Amino acid sequence: MVAVFQCGNLSDGFYVGDVFHISDYQKFTADNVKDKLKKCGRLEEIKAQLSQMSKNLKDLKKTPAESPKLGKFETVTIESPIKEIIKPKEASPLKQKAPAYERFHSLATPAPPTLSLPYKYKLLAEMFRNCDTVVSMLHNRAEVCTFSKLKAAVQDMGKRNFEKKNLGQIKAVDPSVYTLRQEKGFSAFGNKKSGYQLTVEANLPQENESASVSYKTRQTFTAKHLLERRSVFTNKLISIVKRHHKEFLSNLDKPLNVPDDKITRWHPKFRLDEVADIEPSDLPKPPNVEVYQTAKDVLENARGKVLPNVEKALENVSNTKKETPVVTSDKPKDERNEMRGVPQTLLEKIRAKEAKKMEAAMMRNPVEDKRQKMLQKLPEMMRILRGHFVMEKKPALLKTEIVNKLVDSCRSAIAVGDVETHLNLMIEVLPQWLKQIEIKKGKYIKMDRNMELQTLIAHVNKSVDS
């Protein structure tokens, strides 16, 4: 590539002047440029042109630009091709969604894990879960859920009988969970007749309640609805058990008053599996259905319509009297004979202390309960650890080695992670006996072997009792 420095005229299509390669650009300096300009014959002409350009620029900066002046208008006529002015539609106010902590509040507030349900309540919760799953599938397919369909599907899922009594119990726990109706025109499985059928429809919360009824669309039964309804149903079952538990506490010799929101476990003497069963609610019945309460009613309605042998059997049944069973109640033994000779003041103190201990146990945090169970296992680990240090004859041992030794030596099976947790708790409770030292090679445990082991175990047992 060649660059041309022009200083002369154009002759025969070529520039007359100095020619240099672009590689010589690095050798160009201000002095070289001045020397080349001096050698050129038109230096004075170039200076004159530059001075004229600078003068013109100064004149332009001094003279301000004048805006054009318009004359006075008497009238102004505007022609528009649009005949009608279309007013913009007012934007409908958007409904703001509730914050997440309100929409998912039921999911974020589960019952305490230590509050267990009776076995029959657990079965009912399992039936509700299966029932809600079937109802959601039929709802999303826009099918009418009859009880015959629901019963067959729930029994297939849970491998247990599902009767109308169970559906009535679900309605008794949460009346707003389903809408039950008696509708006509739906045939049952295997029957060609179309009589009245019990239909089940889920009640879902409307997301856009401000919309008119005519514009409401069929809402989808989502997984979020399933989880939320299951959580609400379980919490209501626990509330029923809490009500029975509150009655039990009020009937004790020393009545206890524990708030429902603070209770974390049931009273040790509370018979959980003896809680009364849930009374089923009444289900909708088909209209004009005659119900016969006794055999006498059946006989009066069927007289002359059945065989004589059947009529005679109904008369015999109606004439027989029902024998009322005698209920014998097992009365508890009188404790007065057993406590004879014990001062009454001492008994009152013991009962008050026991009641206070039970009340504190029912309101104890599950984290503290777990800590108490871990403290009960520490004495066994302390004996193993002391023997291992004495056998090794070292003041400090590697922590991983100690953990493996405890895993192999404990009487019950225990995981490595649980052993590390117990070891850290041991260091926390007995800092004067065990210390953890961390260096580049790893973590070491240092033990003071001069301390008495029985004294340390007594200290741990005191922490358990407190």
Secondary structure as UniProt FT lines:
FT   STRAND          2..11
FT   TURN            12..13
FT   STRAND          14..21
FT   HELIX           22..27
FT   HELIX           30..39
FT   TURN            41..42
FT   HELIX           43..62
FT   HELIX           100..103
FT   HELIX           105..108
FT   TURN            113..114
FT   HELIX           119..140
FT   TURN            141..142
FT   STRAND          145..146
FT   HELIX           147..158
FT   HELIX           164..173
FT   TURN            175..176
FT   STRAND          178..184
FT   TURN            189..190
FT   STRAND          196..202
FT   TURN            209..210
FT   HELIX           213..215
FT   HELIX           223..250
FT   TURN            260..262
FT   TURN            268..269
FT   HELIX           272..274
FT   TURN            287..288
FT   HELIX           295..302
FT   TURN            303..305
FT   HELIX           308..319
FT   HELIX           335..338
FT   TURN            339..341
FT   HELIX           344..362
FT   HELIX           366..392
FT   STRAND          396..398
FT   HELIX           399..409
FT   HELIX           416..429
FT   TURN            431..433
FT   STRAND          434..439
FT   TURN            440..441
FT   STRAND          442..447
FT   TURN            449..450
FT   HELIX           453..465
//
